[in-house]
């Protein structure tokens, strides 16, 4: 495994650990609060991370701080769902989601050394993402004991796979990329949580916003 892939794996191991800790601590202290508070707290942390990100050009190590803050923000966003359900996650739930996500990243990293796959990386990435997304979603819906944490974690892992495909090899560029990865993770996970919390109303609102006004009236 080359230098870049090793660093991305280190980011993933650390990032998912930070997320897990944020979820655990967040649920512990916010379980009696309104679930929206947890999501709002995640958004505030992400905005703070964005300020640091845009002030990191001359001090690239700040990108690492931005990355950490976003992973905390992702954790609090996920916490909102479990606060809503009043569902306390077990250690096994965290370990399952953690190992599955790290395993997916390691699998994809290993596959990139196979010549055939290296020539069709975008296709393989698409198939992996679609397969894991549908599989984890179906498990969440159909299996009562499946908490859904793996579904959330895998949605974060997909962004790490994209980072593996990028061409940059410079250490500072990678720090910036991983910070961007964390922003993408926050946006996707928070959107999924928002859709669940609003029982699909957020999705309908977005659809209405892009639908021509004339068609809205006809509908």
VOKEFI-198396 format. One record per atom (N, C-alpha, C, CB): atom name; x, y negated, z negated; residue number from 1. Coordinates in steps of 0.001 Angstrom, whole numbers, plus 500000, padded with zeros to 6 digits. Each point is the difference from the previous one (the first is absolute). Glycine has a CB too. Example, Ala and Ser with C-alpha at 12.3 -4.5 7.8 and 13.67 -1.06 7.14 Angstrom:
2
- at,px,py,pz,i
- N,513190,505690,492200,1
- CA,499110,498810,500000,1
- C,500900,498800,500000,1
- CB,498108,501173,498754,1
- N,501542,497777,501966,2
- CA,500820,498810,499940,2
- C,499230,498910,499270,2
- CB,501184,500628,502145,2
END
This chain:
219
- at,px,py,pz,i
- N,500853,501196,500000,1
- CA,499147,498804,500000,1
- C,500883,498761,500000,1
- CB,498155,501229,498769,1
- N,501651,497850,502195,2
- CA,500894,498855,500109,2
- C,499719,498964,498913,2
- CB,500151,500398,502464,2
- N,500713,498591,497515,3
- CA,499989,498974,498945,3
- C,498642,499319,499881,3
- CB,502432,499632,500391,3
- N,496993,499974,500749,4
- CA,498727,499289,499970,4
- C,498881,500874,499427,4
- CB,500748,498655,501977,4
- N,499174,502582,498459,5
- CA,498944,500900,499522,5
- C,500147,500279,498503,5
- CB,499881,501043,502283,5
- N,501369,499053,497257,6
- CA,500235,500201,498570,6
- C,499488,498809,499208,6
- CB,502009,501414,500511,6
- N,498288,497372,499966,7
- CA,499539,498798,499304,7
- C,498476,499904,499992,7
- CB,502120,498850,500658,7
- N,497251,501478,500465,8
- CA,498537,499963,500060,8
- C,499415,501008,499018,8
- CB,500084,499284,502420,8
- N,500546,501876,497467,9
- CA,499538,501008,499042,9
- C,500151,499489,498566,9
- CB,500631,501830,501616,9
- N,500463,497456,498116,10
- CA,500207,499417,498666,10
- C,498907,498968,499711,10
- CB,502505,500374,500183,10
- N,497210,498779,500811,11
- CA,498915,499017,499848,11
- C,498677,500710,499702,11
- CB,501188,498419,501581,11
- N,498549,502666,499135,12
- CA,498742,500734,499827,12
- C,499910,500621,498612,12
- CB,499955,500470,502457,12
- N,501112,500194,497115,13
- CA,500018,500635,498679,13
- C,499751,498963,498908,13
- CB,501597,501754,500851,13
- N,499079,497103,499278,14
- CA,499845,498932,499013,14
- C,498630,499323,500129,14
- CB,502492,499635,500032,14
- N,497102,500066,501211,15
- CA,498746,499291,500233,15
- C,498778,500757,499507,15
- CB,501069,498959,501950,15
- N,498861,502342,498352,16
- CA,498863,500795,499540,16
- C,500021,500154,498476,16
- CB,499988,501231,502199,16
- N,501206,498763,497219,17
- CA,500107,500029,498543,17
- C,499432,498733,499383,17
- CB,502022,501448,500192,17
- N,498316,497396,500405,18
- CA,499471,498712,499524,18
- C,498479,499964,500145,18
- CB,502161,498857,500636,18
- N,497346,501611,500507,19
- CA,498544,500065,500212,19
- C,499318,500847,498938,19
- CB,500369,499717,502450,19
- N,500192,501457,497279,20
- CA,499419,500919,499010,20
- C,499946,499352,498623,20
- CB,500866,501955,501310,20
- N,500230,497388,498324,21
- CA,500061,499338,498692,21
- C,498973,498870,499926,21
- CB,502450,500579,499806,21
- N,497416,498660,501286,22
- CA,499030,498892,500033,22
- C,498573,500522,499858,22
- CB,501566,498674,501453,22
- N,498137,502434,499205,23
- CA,498658,500598,499896,23
- C,499735,500470,498577,23
- CB,500113,500713,502409,23
- N,500867,499977,497020,24
- CA,499830,500533,498637,24
- C,499805,498871,498991,24
- CB,501413,501986,500609,24
- N,499483,497026,499423,25
- CA,499921,498879,499063,25
- C,498753,499164,500279,25
- CB,502515,499957,499816,25
- N,497208,499822,501480,26
- CA,498831,499219,500371,26
- C,498712,500609,499474,26
- CB,501212,499255,502020,26
- N,498628,502052,498151,27
- CA,498782,500665,499521,27
- C,499935,499948,498476,27
- CB,500014,501523,502013,27
- N,501129,498644,497359,28
- CA,500060,500028,498534,28
- C,499489,498693,499401,28
- CB,501947,501573,500127,28
- N,498417,497305,500503,29
- CA,499656,498693,499440,29
- C,498802,499330,500661,29
- CB,502371,499768,499442,29
- N,497234,500713,501735,30
- CA,498914,499338,500728,30
- C,498734,500835,500111,30
- CB,501731,498805,501258,30
- N,498272,502389,498145,31
- CA,498861,500901,500153,31
- C,498704,499375,499475,31
- CB,501569,501939,499800,31
- N,498548,497179,499197,32
- CA,498806,499355,499430,32
- C,499656,498694,500698,32
- CB,500548,501045,497821,32
- N,500271,498557,503164,33
- CA,499756,498769,500744,33
- C,499172,500297,501254,33
- CB,502166,499025,499126,33
- N,497345,499914,501492,34
- CA,499322,500150,501284,34
- C,501012,500475,501041,34
- CB,498322,498185,499401,34
- N,501285,502749,501459,35
- CA,500936,500575,500967,35
- C,500559,498956,500963,35
- CB,498760,502144,499823,35
- N,500480,496767,500403,36
- CA,500486,498959,500906,36
- C,501236,499294,499442,36
- CB,497660,499685,500824,36
- N,502456,500301,497859,37
- CA,501144,499335,499372,37
- C,501308,500661,500411,37
- CB,498553,499357,498061,37
- N,501439,501961,501992,38
- CA,501199,500745,500384,38
- C,500402,499696,501441,38
- CB,499368,501809,498386,38
- N,499639,498161,502511,39
- CA,500282,499687,501403,39
- C,500501,498567,500136,39
- CB,498240,501641,500731,39
- N,501143,497439,498545,40
- CA,500413,498601,500038,40
- C,501419,499839,499484,40
- CB,497623,499298,499697,40
- N,502712,501441,499248,41
- CA,501352,499957,499446,41
- C,501016,500491,501030,41
- CB,499072,500358,497687,41
- N,500563,500691,503042,42
- CA,500873,500493,501062,42
- C,500225,498958,501079,42
- CB,499195,502295,499536,42
- N,499755,496969,500829,43
- CA,500107,498957,501023,43
- C,500904,498866,499530,43
- CB,497705,500587,500826,43
- N,502155,499024,497910,44
- CA,500847,498934,499438,44
- C,501467,500405,500036,44
- CB,498112,499268,498513,44
- N,502170,501973,501125,45
- CA,501379,500499,500023,45
- C,500533,500021,501432,45
- CB,499545,501394,497945,45
- N,499607,498996,503005,46
- CA,500415,500017,501414,46
- C,500313,498585,500488,46
- CB,498584,502051,500397,46
- N,500615,496966,499189,47
- CA,500247,498611,500404,47
- C,501319,499493,499421,47
- CB,497520,499599,500127,47
- N,502770,500793,498648,48
- CA,501288,499651,499396,48
- C,501136,500642,500784,48
- CB,498915,499802,497736,48
- N,500875,501433,502678,49
- CA,500993,500703,500814,49
- C,500220,499298,501330,49
- CB,499347,502146,498909,49
- N,499572,497336,501678,50
- CA,500105,499301,501285,50
- C,500851,498734,499868,50
- CB,497746,500908,500664,50
- N,502089,498380,498224,51
- CA,500801,498792,499761,51
- C,501479,500368,499931,51
- CB,498076,498920,498758,51
- N,502226,502158,500510,52
- CA,501391,500462,499878,52
- C,500535,500451,501357,52
- CB,499569,500706,497618,52
- N,499584,499980,503158,53
- CA,500420,500494,501316,53
- C,500455,498858,500902,53
- CB,498402,501911,499768,53
- N,500833,497018,500271,54
- CA,500326,498882,500883,54
- C,501154,499139,499473,54
- CB,497621,499998,500727,54
- N,502833,500298,498081,55
- CA,501159,499295,499442,55
- C,501209,500932,499862,55
- CB,498436,498463,498770,55
- N,501535,502619,501998,56
- CA,501044,501028,499863,56
- C,501016,500013,501140,56
- CB,498344,501340,498767,56
- N,501484,497799,502223,57
- CA,500876,500045,501172,57
- C,501470,499813,499624,57
- CB,498116,499119,501380,57
- N,502154,499946,497728,58
- CA,501381,499732,499593,58
- C,500450,500902,498859,58
- CB,499699,497647,500730,58
- N,499345,502974,498604,59
- CA,500324,500921,498905,59
- C,499209,501290,500225,59
- CB,500459,498074,498363,59
- N,500022,502769,502533,60
- CA,499241,501190,500424,60
- C,499661,500974,498886,60
- CB,501105,499751,502152,60
- N,499642,500213,496746,61
- CA,499685,500929,498912,61
- C,498646,499683,499364,61
- CB,502453,500273,499571,61
- N,497031,498526,500719,62
- CA,498658,499671,499513,62
- C,498936,500850,500695,62
- CB,500769,497659,499523,62
- N,499562,502855,501661,63
- CA,499053,500882,500686,63
- C,499676,501229,499147,63
- CB,500890,499208,502216,63
- N,500099,501229,497007,64
- CA,499780,501163,499128,64
- C,498966,499650,498930,64
- CB,502372,500812,500408,64
- N,497741,497970,499034,65
- CA,499028,499550,499005,65
- C,498606,499909,500621,65
- CB,501810,498724,498790,65
- N,498141,500773,502445,66
- CA,498727,499923,500720,66
- C,499403,501388,500177,66
- CB,500786,497937,501192,66
- N,500055,503017,499162,67
- CA,499568,501387,500175,67
- C,499426,500565,498692,67
- CB,501755,500306,501793,67
- N,498959,499478,497108,68
- CA,499557,500521,498703,68
- C,498652,499397,499601,68
- CB,502403,500310,499314,68
- N,497463,498381,500859,69
- CA,498747,499332,499644,69
- C,498834,500532,500826,69
- CB,501296,497955,499369,69
- N,498945,502280,501905,70
- CA,498924,500531,500843,70
- C,499605,501413,499597,70
- CB,500817,498571,501862,70
- N,500148,502235,497739,71
- CA,499676,501346,499527,71
- C,499175,499948,498715,71
- CB,502109,500861,501054,71
- N,498193,498169,498092,72
- CA,499179,499790,498801,72
- C,498597,499568,500414,72
- CB,502047,499368,498647,72
- N,497890,499703,502336,73
- CA,498713,499534,500494,73
- C,499170,501121,500589,73
- CB,501031,497805,500440,73
- N,499609,503084,500321,74
- CA,499295,501167,500557,74
- C,499444,500863,498867,74
- CB,501506,499979,502037,74
- N,499300,500215,496933,75
- CA,499566,500792,498855,75
- C,498762,499424,499332,75
- CB,502354,500679,499661,75
- N,497622,498001,500156,76
- CA,498837,499359,499377,76
- C,498773,500059,500910,76
- CB,501548,498484,498742,76
- N,498664,501418,502568,77
- CA,498874,500123,500930,77
- C,499369,501382,499904,77
- CB,501088,498347,501538,77
- N,499752,502677,498432,78
- CA,499495,501371,499854,78
- C,499301,500174,498653,78
- CB,501852,500848,501484,78
- N,498699,498507,497485,79
- CA,499400,500084,498665,79
- C,498550,499549,500012,79
- CB,502243,499610,498995,79
- N,497435,499393,501834,80
- CA,498629,499482,500064,80
- C,498998,501116,500282,80
- CB,500893,497799,500795,80
- N,499482,503133,500082,81
- CA,499098,501115,500328,81
- C,499779,500898,498786,81
- CB,500788,499931,502384,81
- N,500295,500391,496909,82
- CA,499884,500916,498867,82
- C,499346,499327,498782,82
- CB,502037,501207,500837,82
- N,498101,497463,499055,83
- CA,499269,499270,498967,83
- C,498506,500051,500310,83
- CB,501987,498475,499592,83
- N,497670,501343,501688,84
- CA,498594,500082,500415,84
- C,499407,501363,499657,84
- CB,500462,498371,501852,84
- N,500295,502692,498402,85
- CA,499524,501362,499732,85
- C,500220,500418,498554,85
- CB,500474,500565,502367,85
- N,500252,498593,496869,86
- CA,500352,500349,498610,86
- C,500665,501371,499947,86
- CB,498075,498613,499146,86
- N,502853,501593,501793,87
- CA,500655,501305,500155,87
- C,501472,499868,499624,87
- CB,498379,500669,501837,87
- N,502011,500011,497094,88
- CA,501393,499990,499556,88
- C,500775,501104,500723,88
- CB,499316,499080,497733,88
- N,501728,500539,502963,89
- CA,500804,500953,500758,89
- C,500938,500778,499085,89
- CB,499865,498501,501997,89
- N,500349,502755,498328,90
- CA,500928,500841,499254,90
- C,501390,499937,500631,90
- CB,498105,501519,499320,90
- N,502878,498975,499931,91
- CA,501377,500045,500500,91
- C,500082,500829,501282,91
- CB,500863,499753,497647,91
- N,498357,501316,502413,92
- CA,499987,500873,501182,92
- C,499516,499235,501228,92
- CB,499586,501999,498527,92
- N,499438,497111,501286,93
- CA,499490,499195,501114,93
- C,501109,499121,500577,93
- CB,497703,500007,498962,93
- N,503059,499371,500148,94
- CA,501098,499135,500444,94
- C,501087,500812,500695,94
- CB,499509,498422,498113,94
- N,500869,502698,501310,95
- CA,501072,500804,500574,95
- C,499606,500569,501363,95
- CB,500767,500563,497687,95
- N,497968,499847,502454,96
- CA,499532,500535,501281,96
- C,500087,498934,501089,96
- CB,498465,501586,498787,96
- N,501015,497235,500905,97
- CA,500013,498903,500972,97
- C,501431,499564,500304,97
- CB,497751,499241,499173,97
- N,503069,500681,499794,98
- CA,501396,499561,500137,98
- C,500798,500964,500876,98
- CB,499864,498915,497740,98
- N,500080,502352,501930,99
- CA,500784,500996,500738,99
- C,499504,500172,501431,99
- CB,500452,501169,497849,99
- N,498243,498741,502351,100
- CA,499443,500122,501348,100
- C,500474,498856,500887,100
- CB,497991,501171,499063,100
- N,502012,497625,500395,101
- CA,500423,498826,500768,101
- C,501496,500031,500291,101
- CB,498149,498689,498957,101
- N,502647,501610,500022,102
- CA,501449,500100,500196,102
- C,500315,501136,500966,102
- CB,500412,499087,497681,102
- N,498844,502012,502208,103
- CA,500195,501137,500895,103
- C,499719,499644,501450,103
- CB,499398,501505,498129,103
- N,499544,497699,502103,104
- CA,499672,499577,501367,104
- C,501118,499152,500587,104
- CB,497560,500065,499435,104
- N,502967,499011,499771,105
- CA,501087,499134,500465,105
- C,501259,500833,500289,105
- CB,499050,498067,498655,105
- N,501253,502877,500465,106
- CA,501157,500877,500203,106
- C,499809,500871,501237,106
- CB,500424,500012,497525,106
- N,498355,500485,502665,107
- CA,499694,500826,501178,107
- C,500233,499221,501284,107
- CB,498315,501280,498664,107
- N,501162,497511,501388,108
- CA,500151,499193,501208,108
- C,501464,499634,500236,108
- CB,497683,499096,499666,108
- N,503035,500601,499268,109
- CA,501431,499691,500113,109
- C,500753,501180,500597,109
- CB,499839,498455,498026,109
- N,499830,502742,501510,110
- CA,500648,501201,500521,110
- C,499649,500275,501447,110
- CB,499979,500911,497718,110
- N,498763,498843,502630,111
- CA,499551,500256,501367,111
- C,500692,499100,501015,111
- CB,497809,500715,499081,111
- N,502626,498101,500499,112
- CA,500632,499065,500932,112
- C,501350,500499,500510,112
- CB,498828,498154,498825,112
- N,501717,502903,500569,113
- CA,501272,500550,500461,113
- C,499803,501050,501096,113
- CB,500956,499560,497732,113
- N,497799,500815,502508,114
- CA,499706,500952,501078,114
- C,499865,499231,501307,114
- CB,498834,501587,498391,114
- N,501918,498793,502623,115
- CA,500079,499222,501239,115
- C,498639,499776,500647,115
- CB,502274,500915,500334,115
- N,496925,500134,499762,116
- CA,498680,499865,500637,116
- C,499132,498992,499251,116
- CB,500155,502374,500808,116
- N,499852,497735,497872,117
- CA,499180,499094,499181,117
- C,500547,498580,500057,117
- CB,499400,501907,498480,117
- N,501924,497975,501570,118
- CA,500613,498671,500075,118
- C,499569,499262,501257,118
- CB,501953,500849,498703,118
- N,497805,499908,502382,119
- CA,499557,499380,501263,119
- C,498513,499643,499956,119
- CB,501760,501304,501229,119
- N,497507,499277,497826,120
- CA,498551,499756,499923,120
- C,499602,499591,498575,120
- CB,499606,501677,501862,120
- N,501202,497465,497534,121
- CA,499795,499641,498598,121
- C,498656,499315,499760,121
- CB,502465,499782,499772,121
- N,497133,499343,501144,122
- CA,498737,499285,499809,122
- C,498814,500959,500027,122
- CB,501014,497964,501050,122
- N,499048,503012,499853,123
- CA,498927,500985,500088,123
- C,499955,500863,498734,123
- CB,500231,500025,502515,123
- N,500933,500442,497042,124
- CA,500062,500827,498792,124
- C,499522,499210,498789,124
- CB,501912,501307,500977,124
- N,498508,497435,498939,125
- CA,499562,499148,498889,125
- C,498483,499859,500004,125
- CB,502181,498750,500080,125
- N,497254,500999,501088,126
- CA,498543,499847,500118,126
- C,499277,501266,499568,126
- CB,500336,498378,501872,126
- N,500167,502776,498566,127
- CA,499363,501272,499649,127
- C,500087,500270,498487,127
- CB,500570,500885,502297,127
- N,500594,498822,497115,128
- CA,500163,500199,498564,128
- C,499054,499107,499203,128
- CB,502389,500621,500388,128
- N,497565,498096,499998,129
- CA,499140,499048,499281,129
- C,498533,500399,500112,129
- CB,501666,498173,500434,129
- N,497898,502135,500792,130
- CA,498594,500394,500214,130
- C,499676,501274,499223,130
- CB,500036,498938,502288,130
- N,500862,502041,497799,131
- CA,499776,501277,499324,131
- C,499919,499851,498490,131
- CB,501178,501121,501862,131
- N,499797,498173,497553,132
- CA,500008,499825,498548,132
- C,498861,499101,499534,132
- CB,502472,500321,500013,132
- N,497197,498656,500786,133
- CA,498906,499096,499625,133
- C,498669,500757,499947,133
- CB,501235,498063,501054,133
- N,498469,502660,500011,134
- CA,498735,500741,500056,134
- C,499977,501106,498943,134
- CB,499810,499496,502465,134
- N,501314,501221,497406,135
- CA,500062,501090,499035,135
- C,499797,499524,498568,135
- CB,501525,501189,501547,135
- N,499174,497739,498065,136
- CA,499879,499502,498626,136
- C,498634,499386,499752,136
- CB,502456,499587,499956,136
- N,496966,499780,501072,137
- CA,498669,499421,499857,137
- C,498941,501085,499824,137
- CB,500725,498048,501389,137
- N,499374,503013,499409,138
- CA,499043,501107,499895,138
- C,500109,500694,498641,138
- CB,500122,500323,502490,138
- N,501106,499840,497030,139
- CA,500189,500604,498676,139
- C,499357,499141,498921,139
- CB,502141,501052,500778,139
- N,498038,497645,499331,140
- CA,499444,499070,499026,140
- C,498472,500076,499982,140
- CB,501986,498493,500327,140
- N,497445,501595,500865,141
- CA,498539,500014,500114,141
- C,499401,501340,499567,141
- CB,500185,498351,501868,141
- N,500484,502739,498489,142
- CA,499391,501330,499835,142
- C,500426,500764,498761,142
- CB,499884,500059,502416,142
- N,501278,499604,497013,143
- CA,500494,500750,498834,143
- C,499860,499143,498748,143
- CB,501626,501290,501453,143
- N,497577,499172,497614,144
- CA,499683,499208,498804,144
- C,501224,499690,499158,144
- CB,497762,501037,499995,144
- N,503172,499915,499935,145
- CA,501188,499824,499151,145
- C,501052,499091,500641,145
- CB,499570,502264,499052,145
- N,500234,497384,502220,146
- CA,500957,499143,500713,146
- C,499704,498546,499641,146
- CB,500216,501677,501917,146
- N,500718,497660,497403,147
- CA,499741,498663,499453,147
- C,500074,498880,501040,147
- CB,500905,500833,497859,147
- N,499695,499438,503280,148
- CA,500149,498964,501023,148
- C,501310,499242,499908,148
- CB,497559,499791,499997,148
- N,503226,500439,498942,149
- CA,501257,499272,499852,149
- C,500968,500322,501131,149
- CB,499674,500002,497528,149
- N,500351,501251,502895,150
- CA,500873,500393,501119,150
- C,499610,499253,501274,150
- CB,500318,502276,498963,150
- N,498385,497499,501221,151
- CA,499528,499248,501167,151
- C,500582,498596,499986,151
- CB,497874,501345,500044,151
- N,502076,497989,498811,152
- CA,500553,498644,499887,152
- C,501512,500007,500213,152
- CB,498153,499388,498411,152
- N,502532,501550,500941,153
- CA,501460,500057,500107,153
- C,500450,500270,501440,153
- CB,500105,500813,497627,153
- N,499186,500064,503057,154
- CA,500375,500319,501380,154
- C,499826,498791,500912,154
- CB,499338,502384,499609,154
- N,499668,496780,500108,155
- CA,499815,498791,500798,155
- C,501163,499032,499826,155
- CB,497530,500283,499797,155
- N,503138,499785,499088,156
- CA,501224,499228,499789,156
- C,501169,500671,500723,156
- CB,499139,499186,497760,156
- N,500919,502141,502168,157
- CA,501107,500754,500601,157
- C,500096,499777,501506,157
- CB,499741,501709,498206,157
- N,499121,498087,502461,158
- CA,500010,499807,501449,158
- C,500876,498814,500408,158
- CB,497700,500982,500105,158
- N,502336,497988,499070,159
- CA,500814,498824,500318,159
- C,501492,500308,499891,159
- CB,498146,498529,499180,159
- N,502209,502372,499924,160
- CA,501403,500428,499893,160
- C,500416,500762,501257,160
- CB,499795,500122,497482,160
- N,499281,500637,503090,161
- CA,500295,500732,501232,161
- C,500296,499025,501138,161
- CB,498527,501902,499241,161
- N,500717,497000,500804,162
- CA,500229,498977,501024,162
- C,501381,499385,499816,162
- CB,497525,499518,500126,162
- N,502871,500251,498616,163
- CA,501319,499427,499716,163
- C,501120,500924,500479,163
- CB,499030,498804,498017,163
- N,500766,502497,501865,164
- CA,500997,500963,500465,164
- C,500209,499875,501507,164
- CB,499364,501559,498133,164
- N,499566,498108,502586,165
- CA,500074,499885,501461,165
- C,500676,498719,500466,165
- CB,497942,501352,500121,165
- N,502125,497637,499033,166
- CA,500559,498705,500417,166
- C,501482,500138,500336,166
- CB,498321,498801,498556,166
- N,502155,500269,502258,167
- CA,501358,500104,500531,167
- C,501069,499370,499118,167
- CB,498983,499999,502224,167
- N,500626,499157,496836,168
- CA,500989,499254,499217,168
- C,500801,500930,499093,168
- CB,498510,497987,500068,168
- N,502768,501738,499807,169
- CA,500881,500792,499146,169
- C,500647,499138,498923,169
- CB,500431,501547,501914,169
- N,499473,497123,498237,170
- CA,500616,499084,499057,170
- C,499315,500089,498633,170
- CB,500627,498474,501904,170
- N,500154,501490,497036,171
- CA,499465,500154,498644,171
- C,499022,498880,499651,171
- CB,502119,501151,499331,171
- N,498220,497617,501031,172
- CA,499131,498869,499691,172
- C,498713,500059,500816,172
- CB,502015,498621,499446,172
- N,498093,501790,501800,173
- CA,498789,500155,500828,173
- C,499081,501070,499410,173
- CB,501297,499298,502052,173
- N,499305,501772,497418,174
- CA,499199,501067,499407,174
- C,499269,499509,498752,174
- CB,501618,501693,500903,174
- N,499048,497472,498297,175
- CA,499342,499444,498820,175
- C,498778,499190,500412,175
- CB,502200,499934,498781,175
- N,497962,499281,502294,176
- CA,498871,499203,500494,176
- C,498895,500909,500529,176
- CB,501569,498116,500577,176
- N,498808,502925,500166,177
- CA,499021,500940,500558,177
- C,499204,500695,498897,177
- CB,501500,500352,501978,177
- N,499184,500050,496958,178
- CA,499310,500698,498925,178
- C,499050,499067,499255,178
- CB,501961,501539,499777,178
- N,498399,497194,500159,179
- CA,499076,499026,499423,179
- C,498758,499878,500876,179
- CB,501926,498746,498962,179
- N,498272,501220,502366,180
- CA,498870,499945,500934,180
- C,499147,501260,499889,180
- CB,501356,498565,501559,180
- N,499315,502586,498303,181
- CA,499292,501270,499794,181
- C,499072,499905,498788,181
- CB,501934,501256,501024,181
- N,498569,498133,497903,182
- CA,499202,499894,498774,182
- C,498796,499082,500197,182
- CB,502069,500402,498648,182
- N,498085,498554,502178,183
- CA,498857,499129,500306,183
- C,498944,500763,500798,183
- CB,501520,497986,499987,183
- N,498944,502778,501006,184
- CA,499065,500798,500788,184
- C,499263,501007,499138,184
- CB,501469,499710,501983,184
- N,499262,500913,497105,185
- CA,499389,500971,499084,185
- C,498931,499341,499147,185
- CB,502133,501300,499955,185
- N,498197,497510,499527,186
- CA,499032,499298,499153,186
- C,498741,499651,500786,186
- CB,501884,499076,498626,186
- N,498287,500405,502576,187
- CA,498849,499590,500809,187
- C,499084,501182,500305,187
- CB,501388,498173,501001,187
- N,499193,502943,499424,188
- CA,499189,501159,500373,188
- C,499288,500596,498789,188
- CB,501583,500468,501879,188
- N,499154,499764,497051,189
- CA,499412,500616,498808,189
- C,498936,499094,499395,189
- CB,502152,501215,499562,189
- N,498143,497492,500358,190
- CA,499033,499063,499415,190
- C,498739,499916,500854,190
- CB,501889,498685,498993,190
- N,498270,501406,502320,191
- CA,498830,499993,500878,191
- C,499137,501239,499760,191
- CB,501298,498693,501716,191
- N,499342,502469,498165,192
- CA,499267,501245,499735,192
- C,499251,499898,498665,192
- CB,501720,501318,501319,192
- N,498982,498179,497661,193
- CA,499380,499843,498680,193
- C,498832,499027,500076,193
- CB,502203,500484,498889,193
- N,497990,498417,501840,194
- CA,498938,498995,500136,194
- C,498757,500590,500661,194
- CB,501745,498210,500151,194
- N,498460,502577,500883,195
- CA,498874,500652,500687,195
- C,499253,500922,499041,195
- CB,501245,499879,502189,195
- N,499506,500860,496995,196
- CA,499368,500917,499041,196
- C,499258,499226,498910,196
- CB,501799,501701,500452,196
- N,498838,497256,499025,197
- CA,499380,499232,498917,197
- C,498708,499313,500448,197
- CB,502272,499645,499025,197
- N,497711,499934,502244,198
- CA,498809,499304,500521,198
- C,499033,500963,500676,198
- CB,501379,497945,500316,198
- N,498936,503365,499606,199
- CA,499175,501046,500612,199
- C,499774,499743,501491,199
- CB,498878,500352,497789,199
- N,502184,499216,502876,200
- CA,499958,499813,501449,200
- C,499583,498619,500451,200
- CB,499501,502363,500140,200
- N,500068,496787,498942,201
- CA,499526,498670,500392,201
- C,501121,499152,500590,201
- CB,498267,500131,498211,201
- N,502968,500049,501271,202
- CA,501142,499244,500527,202
- C,500226,500339,501462,202
- CB,501048,499951,497722,202
- N,498790,501327,502618,203
- CA,500175,500454,501381,203
- C,498914,499413,500891,203
- CB,501066,502127,499184,203
- N,497707,497842,500320,204
- CA,498893,499435,500756,204
- C,500206,498510,500227,204
- CB,498471,501738,499051,204
- N,502046,497564,499944,205
- CA,500240,498558,500115,205
- C,501033,499692,501068,205
- CB,499422,499735,497596,205
- N,501624,501106,502453,206
- CA,501035,499814,501026,206
- C,499413,500245,501381,206
- CB,501789,500700,498372,206
- N,497390,500344,501738,207
- CA,499346,500293,501272,207
- C,499108,498860,500450,207
- CB,500080,502412,499442,207
- N,499179,496998,499618,208
- CA,499123,498875,500318,208
- C,500796,498779,500448,208
- CB,498342,500866,498345,208
- N,502844,498961,501041,209
- CA,500829,498842,500333,209
- C,500512,500056,501429,209
- CB,500657,499847,497614,209
- N,499568,501357,502904,210
- CA,500522,500155,501355,210
- C,498911,500245,501035,210
- CB,502074,500886,499001,210
- N,496678,499270,500542,211
- CA,498904,500250,500925,211
- C,499443,498675,500513,211
- CB,499445,502157,498806,211
- N,500373,497693,502505,212
- CA,499432,498761,500539,212
- C,498672,499668,499336,212
- CB,501139,500446,502178,212
- N,498627,498253,497557,213
- CA,498806,499576,499277,213
- C,498723,500386,500725,213
- CB,501307,498123,499057,213
- N,498712,501841,502269,214
- CA,498816,500368,500777,214
- C,499646,501450,499802,214
- CB,500572,498271,501670,214
- N,500448,502593,498285,215
- CA,499745,501429,499812,215
- C,499485,500276,498599,215
- CB,501784,500538,501665,215
- N,498712,498677,497341,216
- CA,499528,500172,498626,216
- C,498490,499795,499936,216
- CB,502229,499221,499111,216
- N,497299,499723,501577,217
- CA,498572,499696,499945,217
- C,499182,501106,500655,217
- CB,500531,497552,500026,217
- N,499982,502996,501084,218
- CA,499263,501069,500684,218
- C,499913,501246,499130,218
- CB,500753,499095,502210,218
- N,500366,501159,497015,219
- CA,499989,501168,499130,219
- C,499055,499794,498830,219
- CB,502351,500508,500665,219
END
